[in-house]
Amino acid sequence: MSMPFYMSPEQVMKDKSDFARKGIARGRSVLALAYADGILFVGENPSNALHKMSEIYDRIAFAAVGKYNEFENLRLAGVRYADLRGYQYDRTDVTGRGLANAYAQTLGTIFTESSKPYEVELVVAEVGHTQAEDQMYRLTYDGSVADEHGFVVMGGQSEPIVAVLRDAHRADLDLRDALTLAVRALGTAGTDGEPRQLLADNLEAAVLDRTRPRRAFKRLLTPQLARLLGQDGAETPSTDSETPA
């Protein structure tokens, strides 16, 4: 007669955590950092269709690493949450803190009740009218929430990226300097430990720009990225395209 299989709750949670962390670490890093006029998001992503960062609402954005189908489900749920709350109450009642709390409940429920946790890590950011009002929340696979300041790095080999940002980041950087710093930091996370030069074609970037009147989210498309990074060899007109939620 075989003995019944038993695992302690502590071991189950540890195994789930290890599984999720390994899945997230296999992806390429994404970072968010504060600059003078808002919040910048940058990540390695050669795809023009599968975005890691997106608009959620007027002044709120979302960035993620991990399994695309899982964080895309969360993004869509966040858009529905924001639209419904803004319709039922008022647009000013849709906040980054409220969205982060909703995501935390969802991720926590999935982690404890599902056999497989989501392999995702998220940042929910809200740009304020002043830099002191900016908010960045980091959410992990188990529903934990952290209120971050200055910058956040998710996924991949984050330690060397964090080290560069910790030494060089300042809140008063303009967009060009902030983007240059972000790309330099991401380039330190090479597989052989050697710094890499990342080209605009292989980057995805977006900003929450506090100077915009209502919808603060704006994608930085390849021509503008190349111009800001000095990789185009000639001046290229900037684009003001934005992607609807």
BAFI-3210 file (N, C-alpha, C; in Angstrom, 3 decimals, decimal comma, padded with zeros to 6 digits):
// residues 245
n [1|2|3|4|5|6|7|8|9|10|11|12|13|14|15|16|17|18|19|20|21|22|23|24|25|26|27|28|29|30|31|32|33|34|35|36|37|38|39|40|41|42|43|44|45|46|47|48|49|50|51|52|53|54|55|56|57|58|59|60|61|62|63|64|65|66|67|68|69|70|71|72|73|74|75|76|77|78|79|80|81|82|83|84|85|86|87|88|89|90|91|92|93|94|95|96|97|98|99|100|101|102|103|104|105|106|107|108|109|110|111|112|113|114|115|116|117|118|119|120|121|122|123|124|125|126|127|128|129|130|131|132|133|134|135|136|137|138|139|140|141|142|143|144|145|146|147|148|149|150|151|152|153|154|155|156|157|158|159|160|161|162|163|164|165|166|167|168|169|170|171|172|173|174|175|176|177|178|179|180|181|182|183|184|185|186|187|188|189|190|191|192|193|194|195|196|197|198|199|200|201|202|203|204|205|206|207|208|209|210|211|212|213|214|215|216|217|218|219|220|221|222|223|224|225|226|227|228|229|230|231|232|233|234|235|236|237|238|239|240|241|242|243|244|245]
n.u [000,843|000,696|002,062|000,258|000,807|002,395|002,877|004,218|002,533|004,387|006,444|005,099|004,466|007,054|008,034|006,316|007,072|009,776|009,442|008,031|009,866|012,055|010,930|010,386|012,964|014,078|013,282|013,789|015,062|013,064|012,737|011,669|011,863|012,073|012,009|012,634|010,244|008,368|007,697|009,716|009,751|011,595|012,715|014,220|013,028|012,392|010,055|007,392|004,758|004,029|003,680|005,379|004,797|002,183|-000,600|-002,946|-004,871|-005,848|-003,541|-002,047|000,071|001,346|003,730|005,493|007,086|007,824|005,603|003,965|001,190|000,015|000,571|-000,654|-003,344|-003,733|-003,256|-005,424|-007,526|-006,966|-007,452|-010,216|-011,107|-010,315|-011,750|-014,415|-014,566|-014,012|-016,219|-018,412|-017,956|-015,882|-013,419|-011,170|-011,205|-009,967|-007,071|-003,514|-002,808|-005,210|-005,497|-003,157|-003,717|-005,905|-004,684|-002,905|-004,627|-005,681|-003,354|-002,437|-004,546|-004,433|-001,887|-002,126|-004,321|-004,217|-002,692|-000,500|001,420|001,201|003,720|004,919|005,901|005,113|004,826|002,995|002,365|001,771|001,589|002,002|000,889|002,989|006,410|006,588|004,161|004,183|003,778|004,895|004,374|005,407|004,669|004,692|004,724|003,305|001,473|002,507|003,107|005,048|005,939|007,643|010,489|012,090|013,400|012,675|013,509|012,885|012,830|015,027|018,619|018,914|020,590|023,145|022,022|020,533|022,655|023,996|021,990|021,563|023,900|023,954|021,455|019,284|016,656|016,175|016,848|016,716|014,657|016,292|018,758|017,876|016,914|019,278|020,791|019,160|019,312|022,039|022,284|020,648|022,219|024,256|023,487|024,445|024,947|027,549|028,707|029,865|029,516|026,880|025,971|022,892|020,583|018,235|016,296|015,883|014,615|011,971|010,125|008,532|006,707|005,274|004,162|004,098|003,569|001,730|-001,692|-003,982|-004,108|-001,410|000,313|002,731|004,171|007,578|008,690|010,720|012,242|012,345|013,565|016,083|017,027|017,131|019,031|021,209|021,746|020,946|022,307|021,443|019,199|015,926|012,469|010,540|008,113|004,686|003,009|000,473|-000,667|-003,826|-005,592]
n.v [-001,186|002,136|005,127|008,144|011,058|013,951|017,422|020,106|023,219|025,345|024,372|024,069|026,755|027,765|026,331|027,283|029,981|029,801|028,741|030,819|032,962|032,022|031,897|034,619|035,713|034,746|036,415|039,561|042,567|045,277|048,711|051,418|054,865|057,945|061,205|064,676|065,706|063,686|060,182|057,616|054,732|051,920|049,184|046,141|045,064|043,763|043,460|044,975|044,737|043,258|044,559|045,627|047,669|049,927|052,212|052,762|054,479|057,978|059,270|057,149|054,326|051,103|048,585|045,568|042,370|038,968|036,228|036,789|036,384|036,197|038,654|040,322|039,675|040,718|043,428|044,092|043,620|045,653|047,938|047,669|047,849|050,513|052,015|051,401|052,306|055,040|055,741|055,147|056,737|059,205|060,631|061,394|059,674|057,384|055,893|055,295|053,934|052,642|050,915|049,370|048,061|046,506|044,813|043,526|042,012|040,256|038,895|037,783|036,029|034,236|033,177|031,804|030,068|028,809|026,133|026,810|029,675|033,071|034,040|036,741|040,185|043,425|046,966|049,664|052,908|056,312|059,555|062,679|066,122|067,493|066,606|065,536|064,310|062,066|058,528|055,202|051,800|048,596|045,293|041,918|038,410|037,099|038,863|040,806|044,224|047,098|050,382|052,387|054,552|056,882|054,868|051,698|048,332|045,469|041,919|039,673|040,093|041,901|043,089|044,371|046,472|047,910|048,772|050,620|052,577|053,375|054,740|056,822|057,976|060,810|062,887|065,164|064,872|065,488|064,349|063,265|062,724|061,004|058,836|058,044|057,229|055,114|053,266|052,768|051,521|049,221|047,947|046,827|044,365|041,935|038,610|037,668|039,315|041,577|045,009|046,102|047,720|048,982|049,210|051,487|050,128|047,787|048,399|049,221|051,977|054,392|057,208|058,785|061,821|064,713|067,213|067,085|067,707|066,039|063,142|061,490|059,521|058,459|056,900|056,350|056,261|054,416|056,236|058,610|057,638|056,914|059,445|060,762|059,204|059,661|058,024|058,191|059,701|061,929|064,695|063,895|064,421|064,652|062,347|062,403|060,408|058,462|055,612|054,214|053,072]
n.w [000,000|-000,974|000,360|001,048|-000,933|000,234|000,660|002,442|003,188|003,178|001,526|-000,887|-001,532|-001,735|-003,934|-005,936|-005,953|-006,737|-009,297|-010,624|-010,406|-011,894|-014,449|-014,943|-014,866|-017,183|-019,192|-021,001|-019,606|-018,295|-017,603|-015,515|-015,037|-013,260|-014,669|-015,472|-016,671|-016,321|-016,422|-017,628|-019,686|-020,640|-022,589|-023,816|-026,831|-029,743|-031,190|-032,965|-032,443|-030,158|-027,279|-024,321|-022,671|-021,969|-022,363|-019,777|-018,663|-018,499|-017,226|-016,475|-016,726|-017,755|-017,345|-018,096|-017,490|-018,399|-019,078|-022,060|-022,750|-020,261|-018,903|-020,709|-020,447|-017,879|-018,395|-020,091|-018,314|-016,501|-018,072|-018,483|-015,824|-015,198|-017,112|-016,430|-013,773|-014,109|-015,645|-013,981|-011,742|-011,541|-013,731|-012,304|-010,191|-010,930|-010,171|-009,902|-007,583|-006,857|-009,063|-008,795|-006,372|-007,169|-009,054|-007,303|-005,680|-007,596|-008,554|-006,146|-005,491|-007,652|-007,222|-004,767|-005,096|-007,567|-009,442|-010,950|-010,782|-012,068|-014,318|-014,089|-013,746|-012,722|-013,374|-012,276|-013,094|-012,327|-013,486|-012,006|-011,587|-010,602|-009,865|-007,326|-006,997|-008,558|-009,019|-008,549|-008,692|-007,894|-008,732|-007,839|-008,756|-006,723|-005,761|-004,121|-003,280|-003,910|-003,146|-005,190|-005,773|-007,849|-009,666|-011,293|-011,879|-013,766|-014,269|-016,207|-016,010|-013,494|-011,591|-012,435|-013,907|-012,041|-010,456|-012,124|-012,480|-009,854|-009,296|-011,193|-011,716|-011,714|-010,600|-012,042|-014,697|-018,235|-021,035|-023,112|-021,783|-019,774|-021,287|-022,579|-020,358|-019,440|-021,578|-021,624|-019,125|-019,484|-021,365|-019,893|-019,064|-020,283|-021,652|-021,453|-019,686|-020,730|-021,693|-023,889|-026,953|-027,444|-030,038|-031,538|-033,018|-031,663|-029,338|-027,076|-026,078|-023,997|-022,664|-019,786|-019,943|-018,208|-019,177|-021,174|-022,054|-021,282|-021,927|-020,984|-021,881|-024,233|-026,982|-027,849|-030,890|-033,299|-035,089|-033,511|-031,197|-032,234|-032,961|-030,456|-029,196|-030,699|-032,905|-035,511|-037,353|-038,626|-038,329|-037,388|-037,743|-034,775|-033,473|-032,500|-031,942|-030,449|-028,682|-028,465|-025,561]
ca.u [000,000|001,548|001,774|-000,265|001,804|002,108|003,848|003,816|002,186|005,596|007,162|004,300|004,653|008,437|008,152|005,644|007,899|010,949|008,976|007,712|011,092|012,860|010,278|010,563|014,378|014,445|012,937|014,671|014,704|012,337|012,905|010,923|012,593|011,556|012,836|012,099|008,890|007,460|008,221|010,183|009,803|012,468|013,017|014,616|011,867|012,447|008,731|006,598|003,352|003,831|004,214|005,573|004,346|000,963|-001,462|-004,113|-005,870|-005,342|-002,194|-001,580|000,649|001,593|004,857|005,536|007,985|007,339|004,843|003,180|-000,264|-000,449|000,497|-001,626|-004,637|-003,784|-003,383|-006,803|-008,359|-006,739|-008,159|-011,651|-011,290|-010,196|-012,867|-015,646|-014,539|-014,123|-017,587|-019,358|-017,696|-015,296|-012,109|-010,157|-011,249|-009,113|-005,724|-002,525|-002,879|-006,360|-005,199|-002,162|-004,398|-006,705|-003,744|-002,366|-005,632|-005,759|-002,143|-002,402|-005,509|-003,892|-000,726|-002,496|-005,362|-003,948|-001,535|000,626|001,316|001,566|005,148|004,914|006,211|004,454|004,912|001,900|002,884|000,874|002,320|001,263|001,111|004,337|007,200|006,290|002,917|004,378|003,680|005,301|004,129|005,940|003,886|005,323|003,869|002,491|000,585|003,179|003,161|006,055|005,896|009,010|010,844|013,259|013,444|012,327|014,036|012,204|013,177|016,379|019,729|018,614|021,559|024,027|021,227|020,249|023,898|024,241|020,987|021,772|025,031|023,872|020,125|018,854|015,265|016,065|017,321|015,767|014,311|017,439|019,729|017,249|016,894|020,666|021,154|018,405|019,845|023,369|022,083|020,175|023,322|025,176|022,942|024,800|025,141|028,961|029,177|030,396|028,492|026,423|025,314|021,548|020,132|016,839|015,425|015,650|014,124|010,628|010,171|007,337|006,761|004,140|004,658|003,198|003,271|000,610|-002,875|-004,849|-003,539|000,023|001,110|003,197|005,228|008,721|008,887|012,127|012,962|012,608|014,567|017,389|017,454|017,483|020,232|022,295|022,047|020,370|023,241|020,837|018,015|014,660|011,383|009,983|006,729|003,839|001,988|000,116|-001,420|-004,985|-005,688]
ca.v [000,000|003,313|006,225|009,331|012,103|015,157|018,515|021,143|024,494|026,144|023,851|024,387|028,167|027,947|025,809|028,236|031,176|029,474|028,574|032,133|033,770|031,533|032,314|036,059|035,998|034,371|037,500|040,722|043,549|046,515|049,630|052,676|055,828|059,305|062,273|065,989|065,944|062,557|058,839|056,966|053,270|051,422|047,763|045,463|044,423|043,996|043,329|046,194|044,425|042,709|045,612|045,392|048,863|050,414|053,143|052,223|055,545|059,299|059,556|055,894|053,377|049,741|047,903|044,213|041,347|037,619|035,596|037,829|036,163|036,435|040,079|040,966|039,510|041,686|044,773|044,273|043,734|046,983|048,910|047,553|048,397|051,964|052,578|051,250|053,197|056,406|055,952|055,109|057,800|060,363|060,269|061,609|058,564|056,308|056,202|054,226|053,144|051,746|049,867|048,472|047,217|045,522|043,818|042,751|041,021|039,235|038,072|037,023|034,934|033,249|032,516|030,891|029,115|028,103|025,233|027,500|031,131|033,881|034,352|038,147|041,256|044,599|048,311|050,587|054,249|057,443|060,814|063,763|067,455|067,820|065,397|064,983|063,557|060,851|057,274|053,964|050,624|047,346|044,136|040,654|037,275|036,636|039,923|041,794|045,573|047,991|051,768|052,648|055,949|057,077|053,919|050,298|047,414|044,170|040,835|039,520|040,266|043,258|043,653|045,397|047,628|048,673|049,408|051,800|053,598|053,875|055,674|057,929|058,548|062,014|063,172|066,345|064,581|065,687|063,094|062,712|062,168|059,861|057,720|057,593|056,483|053,861|052,344|052,341|050,569|047,957|047,321|046,121|043,042|040,990|037,225|037,424|040,323|042,732|045,988|046,052|048,917|048,649|050,089|051,904|049,127|046,693|048,962|049,767|053,043|055,234|058,140|059,520|063,191|065,538|068,454|066,871|068,237|065,059|061,798|061,709|058,427|058,628|055,987|056,901|055,363|054,204|057,432|059,527|057,002|057,042|060,846|061,070|058,448|060,011|056,872|058,334|060,343|063,152|065,086|063,332|065,050|063,831|061,923|062,594|059,378|057,820|054,386|054,192|051,925]
ca.w [000,000|-001,095|001,273|000,351|-001,199|001,013|000,676|003,385|002,526|002,969|000,364|-002,076|-001,846|-002,173|-005,300|-006,824|-006,056|-007,557|-010,674|-011,181|-010,513|-013,021|-015,683|-015,110|-015,108|-018,555|-020,097|-021,073|-018,579|-018,564|-016,485|-015,468|-014,216|-013,226|-015,218|-015,106|-017,167|-016,173|-016,154|-018,850|-019,710|-021,708|-022,523|-025,051|-027,442|-031,189|-031,797|-033,086|-032,182|-028,814|-026,419|-022,894|-021,941|-022,609|-021,646|-019,097|-018,548|-018,867|-016,734|-015,884|-017,679|-017,283|-017,986|-017,562|-018,019|-018,143|-020,149|-022,713|-022,687|-018,893|-018,556|-021,592|-019,772|-016,784|-018,971|-020,540|-017,117|-015,954|-018,911|-018,174|-014,474|-015,236|-017,876|-015,670|-012,608|-014,596|-016,126|-012,867|-010,759|-012,207|-014,256|-011,267|-009,236|-011,435|-009,679|-009,971|-006,346|-006,951|-010,041|-008,203|-005,388|-007,898|-009,577|-006,184|-005,293|-008,644|-008,553|-004,910|-005,592|-008,590|-006,623|-003,680|-005,433|-008,813|-009,377|-011,576|-010,645|-013,227|-014,429|-014,491|-012,817|-013,291|-012,815|-012,540|-012,839|-012,548|-013,490|-011,379|-012,144|-010,160|-009,673|-006,004|-007,078|-009,356|-008,269|-009,223|-007,869|-008,447|-008,298|-008,168|-009,109|-005,590|-005,329|-003,279|-003,849|-003,335|-003,609|-005,613|-006,002|-008,695|-010,786|-011,051|-012,891|-013,669|-015,171|-016,718|-015,071|-013,051|-010,648|-013,012|-014,331|-010,819|-010,008|-012,959|-012,181|-008,489|-009,306|-012,148|-011,915|-011,021|-010,938|-012,903|-016,049|-019,324|-021,687|-023,827|-020,834|-019,098|-022,235|-022,754|-019,152|-019,401|-022,585|-021,144|-018,030|-020,051|-022,085|-018,988|-018,724|-021,337|-021,210|-021,167|-018,759|-021,437|-022,078|-025,274|-027,453|-027,891|-031,100|-031,435|-033,632|-030,714|-028,095|-026,922|-025,084|-023,893|-021,543|-019,228|-020,026|-017,418|-019,880|-022,091|-021,361|-020,635|-022,066|-020,790|-022,429|-025,603|-027,403|-028,560|-032,019|-033,647|-035,556|-032,404|-030,341|-032,889|-032,868|-029,075|-028,832|-031,605|-033,759|-036,839|-038,255|-039,141|-037,577|-037,846|-037,004|-033,707|-033,674|-031,330|-032,039|-029,192|-028,895|-027,581|-024,654]
c.u [000,887|001,089|001,211|000,818|001,430|003,248|003,329|003,434|003,412|006,349|006,417|004,528|006,073|008,611|007,477|006,488|009,117|010,570|008,731|008,965|011,948|012,252|010,480|012,012|014,808|014,158|013,977|014,139|013,911|012,553|011,981|011,714|011,980|012,539|012,076|010,635|007,958|008,162|008,525|010,204|010,679|012,698|013,504|013,394|011,881|011,087|008,023|005,136|003,091|004,476|004,324|005,094|003,188|000,267|-002,598|-005,229|-005,160|-003,877|-001,551|-001,073|001,062|002,806|005,019|006,664|007,390|006,606|003,864|001,685|-000,807|-000,488|-000,404|-003,036|-004,795|-003,936|-004,822|-007,753|-008,194|-007,447|-009,655|-011,957|-011,295|-011,376|-014,170|-015,685|-014,675|-015,520|-018,577|-019,184|-017,196|-013,905|-011,014|-010,159|-010,443|-007,673|-004,799|-002,563|-004,048|-006,124|-004,191|-002,803|-005,247|-005,814|-003,194|-003,349|-005,709|-004,552|-002,049|-003,348|-004,987|-002,745|-001,132|-003,448|-005,093|-002,735|-000,303|000,467|001,608|003,070|005,283|005,396|005,744|004,927|003,668|002,396|001,821|001,679|001,439|001,524|002,448|005,082|006,912|005,033|003,049|004,317|004,142|005,121|004,647|005,152|004,570|004,270|002,933|001,546|001,210|003,278|004,240|005,902|007,327|009,230|012,093|013,284|013,052|012,921|013,385|012,814|014,647|017,440|019,669|019,718|022,496|023,275|020,929|021,496|024,194|023,266|021,184|022,880|024,746|022,504|019,909|017,449|015,124|016,602|016,268|015,564|015,503|018,427|019,158|017,238|018,294|021,121|020,451|018,977|021,240|023,237|021,613|021,290|024,312|024,725|023,200|025,041|026,594|029,550|029,754|029,271|028,148|025,865|023,972|021,093|018,644|015,880|015,057|015,098|012,646|010,694|008,885|007,513|005,354|004,629|003,669|002,823|002,141|-000,700|-003,742|-004,265|-002,027|000,888|001,469|004,293|006,347|009,055|010,352|012,831|013,289|013,632|015,962|017,911|017,911|018,778|021,419|022,695|021,559|021,314|022,727|019,616|016,774|013,534|010,831|008,554|005,957|002,735|001,697|-000,760|-002,596|-004,992|-006,575]
c.v [001,249|004,389|007,407|010,392|013,367|016,152|019,581|022,406|025,364|025,698|024,167|025,835|028,436|027,477|026,740|029,485|030,931|029,364|029,937|032,970|033,326|031,953|033,787|036,386|035,643|035,491|038,606|041,830|044,720|047,413|050,830|053,625|057,213|060,242|063,582|066,175|064,752|061,269|058,176|055,455|052,841|049,929|047,249|044,736|044,698|043,929|044,675|045,985|043,971|043,652|045,158|046,557|049,483|051,431|052,376|053,257|056,872|059,518|058,327|054,963|052,106|049,224|046,542|043,411|039,990|037,051|036,603|037,602|036,437|037,924|040,857|040,815|040,514|043,111|045,049|044,406|045,110|048,075|048,873|048,136|049,921|052,593|052,524|052,204|054,658|056,734|056,037|056,288|059,052|059,966|060,439|060,512|057,357|056,660|055,003|053,340|052,169|050,612|048,874|047,541|046,147|044,423|042,932|041,676|039,890|038,311|037,223|035,836|033,832|032,476|031,483|029,788|028,308|027,196|025,875|029,009|031,829|034,185|035,791|039,036|042,542|045,885|049,069|051,969|055,285|058,725|061,905|065,086|068,032|066,516|064,742|064,124|062,286|059,612|056,115|052,805|049,388|046,182|042,864|039,559|036,837|037,713|040,940|043,124|046,372|049,365|052,189|054,135|056,006|056,169|052,526|049,479|046,061|043,189|040,776|039,595|041,707|043,885|044,672|046,642|048,523|049,414|050,674|052,914|054,198|054,926|056,939|058,590|059,798|062,362|064,339|066,115|064,968|064,365|062,463|062,048|060,954|058,638|057,166|056,766|055,137|052,834|051,866|051,308|049,213|047,215|046,601|044,699|042,054|039,605|036,939|038,451|041,559|043,700|045,875|047,411|048,500|049,685|050,368|050,864|048,008|047,157|049,305|050,811|053,855|056,163|058,446|060,951|064,121|066,832|068,304|067,171|067,200|063,660|061,912|060,666|058,705|057,618|056,779|055,918|055,391|055,452|058,411|058,942|057,169|058,470|061,177|060,386|058,778|058,894|057,039|058,979|061,624|063,460|064,500|063,981|064,120|063,489|062,095|061,568|058,820|056,617|054,360|052,952|050,863]
c.w [000,000|-000,114|000,486|000,205|-000,442|000,853|001,626|002,619|002,258|001,728|-000,930|-002,494|-002,335|-003,608|-006,303|-007,029|-006,933|-009,025|-011,323|-011,379|-011,683|-014,352|-015,977|-015,473|-016,526|-019,552|-020,099|-020,171|-019,150|-017,349|-016,641|-014,588|-014,342|-013,904|-015,018|-015,483|-017,022|-015,817|-017,492|-018,665|-020,879|-021,495|-023,857|-025,604|-028,945|-031,879|-031,833|-032,710|-030,756|-027,803|-024,966|-022,039|-022,698|-021,725|-020,980|-019,034|-018,773|-018,485|-016,097|-016,986|-016,951|-018,047|-017,331|-018,194|-017,667|-019,340|-020,743|-022,539|-021,286|-018,562|-019,512|-021,032|-018,634|-017,315|-019,394|-019,356|-016,480|-016,743|-018,612|-016,800|-014,510|-015,973|-017,083|-014,479|-013,043|-015,084|-014,970|-011,917|-011,492|-012,680|-013,198|-010,211|-009,704|-011,069|-009,852|-008,743|-006,390|-007,917|-009,485|-007,176|-006,068|-008,472|-008,455|-005,734|-006,321|-008,610|-007,289|-004,934|-006,516|-007,952|-005,577|-004,127|-006,705|-008,655|-009,991|-011,418|-011,968|-013,177|-014,924|-013,356|-013,485|-012,618|-013,235|-012,146|-013,141|-012,459|-012,900|-012,071|-011,685|-009,911|-008,323|-006,009|-007,918|-008,459|-009,139|-008,245|-008,598|-007,858|-008,752|-008,322|-007,986|-005,065|-004,400|-004,020|-003,125|-003,965|-003,915|-005,869|-006,880|-009,898|-010,313|-012,190|-012,674|-014,657|-015,533|-015,626|-014,553|-012,211|-011,286|-013,476|-013,140|-010,354|-010,802|-012,604|-010,797|-008,467|-010,115|-012,250|-011,064|-011,489|-011,900|-014,314|-017,084|-020,052|-022,389|-022,877|-020,105|-020,008|-022,448|-021,560|-019,112|-020,368|-022,179|-020,032|-018,559|-020,775|-021,203|-018,693|-019,852|-020,792|-020,842|-020,211|-019,404|-021,799|-023,564|-025,659|-028,032|-028,911|-030,969|-031,989|-032,667|-029,381|-028,195|-025,825|-025,138|-022,702|-021,050|-019,076|-019,332|-018,133|-020,891|-021,359|-020,663|-020,725|-022,076|-021,494|-023,881|-025,886|-028,081|-029,682|-032,462|-034,168|-034,431|-031,444|-030,933|-032,789|-031,454|-028,647|-029,720|-032,536|-035,191|-037,840|-038,851|-038,307|-038,213|-037,074|-035,948|-034,007|-032,391|-031,331|-030,665|-029,527|-027,959|-026,718|-025,271]
res [m|s|m|p|f|y|m|s|p|e|q|v|m|k|d|k|s|d|f|a|r|k|g|i|a|r|g|r|s|v|l|a|l|a|y|a|d|g|i|l|f|v|g|e|n|p|s|n|a|l|h|k|m|s|e|i|y|d|r|i|a|f|a|a|v|g|k|y|n|e|f|e|n|l|r|l|a|g|v|r|y|a|d|l|r|g|y|q|y|d|r|t|d|v|t|g|r|g|l|a|n|a|y|a|q|t|l|g|t|i|f|t|e|s|s|k|p|y|e|v|e|l|v|v|a|e|v|g|h|t|q|a|e|d|q|m|y|r|l|t|y|d|g|s|v|a|d|e|h|g|f|v|v|m|g|g|q|s|e|p|i|v|a|v|l|r|d|a|h|r|a|d|l|d|l|r|d|a|l|t|l|a|v|r|a|l|g|t|a|g|t|d|g|e|p|r|q|l|l|a|d|n|l|e|a|a|v|l|d|r|t|r|p|r|r|a|f|k|r|l|l|t|p|q|l|a|r|l|l|g|q|d|g|a|e|t|p|s|t|d|s|e|t|p|a]
***
